[in-house]
Amino acid sequence: MAGLISDLISVIQGQTVLFKEVVALSADKKNFIIKNDIEGLRGIVAQENIIVPKALKGDKERERIMADIATVLNKKNDELTLTKLAELTEGQPENPEFKIAVEEFIIVLDEMKQSNDANKLLIESALEFLEFNMNVVHSSLDAGPVGYGDTLDDGHEPGSFIDTSS
């Protein structure tokens, strides 16, 4: 089982590095969202699209190793978590390194979740603002034709985005 734990440590450490990159990109993404910089966002998404397949591969490898460990320990896959495994391997030579790897992994996952939640709120706010603006434009169009002059030939006052009364 020591070999499985060593493999798991390597996978977790690799995923931690990847997720730290995602957290850094997420901070950049936040700035691009605030600035409404679509090209900057595209660049971040392109970088994330390089990292995500690697992270997914790491997830599958971690799940495979955890399933193997669960089999060795005669546990069900859904019963065994990284934290529980750290407790079960207490006293084993690889336990201190494993505990550190798990703690760092959990911390970076939490940072990533917080960053993603913040960006989600920013995007939702931007979409609400866009919807508000679209409603303003739509309601002014419903008020009648939009023009730049004072009146239309048909005798109706136009709806105007430019104040022509002064």
N, C-alpha and C positions, 0 to 999 in steps of 0.2 A: 504494500500500500504506500510505502514511502515514495516509490517512483511515481505513483498517481498524484500524490500530494505535490511533489516537485513539478510535475507537468502542469498541475492546476495553478501553482504559484506563478509559473512562467506565463500562462495564458492570462491570469488576472493582472499581472504586472503590464503585459502588453496592452490589454484593454484599458488599463488606467492611463497609460501614455496616450492612447488614441482619444479617450474621453477628455483628457486635459486639453488636447488640441481642439476638440469640439467646444469646450468651454471658452477657450481663447477666441475662437471664431465667433462664438455666440456674443461675446462682448463687442466685437467688431460689427456684428450684425445689428446689435442694438443701436450703435451709432449711425449706421446706414439707414435704419428704419426711422430714427429721429430726424435725420437730414432728408428723408424721402429720396435717397440715392439708389435708384433702381439698378444702375450698372454695378455699383458697389455690392448690392445684395446678390446680383447674379454671380459675381466673383466668389462671394462667400459660399453660395449654394454649390458652385462648381467644386470648391475645395471640400465641402462637406460630402459631396457625391463621391469623392475619392476615398474618404475616410469610412463612410457607412458600410461599404462591402467588407472592408477589413474588420470592422466591429462586428458585423453579422457573422462572419467566419469565426471570430473569437467566441461569440455567444454559443454557436453550435459546438465548438470544441470544448468550451467550459461545461455545457450541458452533457456532452458525451462523457467527459471525465467524471462529472458528478454522478452520472448514472452508473459508471463502473465502480465508483467508490461506494455508492448505495448498495450495489450488488455484493461487494466484498463485506460490507458491514451488515448485510441482511436487513436493509431498510428500504422503504418505498422511496422512489425518486422525489415525490412531493413532500416527504417528511424531512428531507435533507437540504438544509440551506448552508450557505458559506459560514454564517455565524455559528450554527449548530455544529458544523464540521470542525470549526476552530475549538469548540468546547470538547468535542469527542476526541480530538487529537492532543489534548492537554498532556504534557509530559513527554511527547514524542520529540525527537531532535529537530524536526522541521517545523514544529508548532510556532516558535517565535517569529520566524520569517513569514509563515503562513498568516498569522494574526496581523502582522504589519501590512502585508499585501491586501488582506481583506479590509482592514480599516481604511487604507488609502483609497481602495476601490469604492467603498461605501461613501466616503467623503466626496470623491469626484462625481459620483452618481448624483449625490444631493446637490452639488454645485450646478451640475448640468440641468437638473430638474428646475432649480430656482431660476436659472438663466432662461431656460425655455419658457417657463411660466411668465417671466417679466416680458420677454419678447412677444409672447402670445397676447398679453394685455395691450402692449403698444400697437400691435397689428390690429387688434379688435378696435382700439380707439381710433386708429387711422381709418378703418373701414366705416366706423360710425360717423366720423367727420365727413368722409366722402359721400355717404348716404345722405347726410344732412344737406350737404351742398347740392346734391342731385335733386333732393326734394325742393330746395329753394328755387333752383332753376326750373324744375317742372311746374311748381306752383305759379311762378311768374309767367310761364308760357300759357298756363290755363287761364290767366287773367286777361288774355287777349294777345294780339300780335305784338311782338317785340320789335321796336324800331329805334332809330336814333333821333328822329325829329319830334316836333311837338304834337302833330296830328297826322292822321291818315286821310286819304282822299274820301273814304267812305263815311267820314264824320265821327268815327270812333277814336277815343283816346288810345294810343298805343301803350302797351306795357314796355317799360324801358329800363335797361340796366344803367343808363347814364342819366343823371339828373339834368334836365334841360329847362327847368323852371327858373333859373337865375339869369 
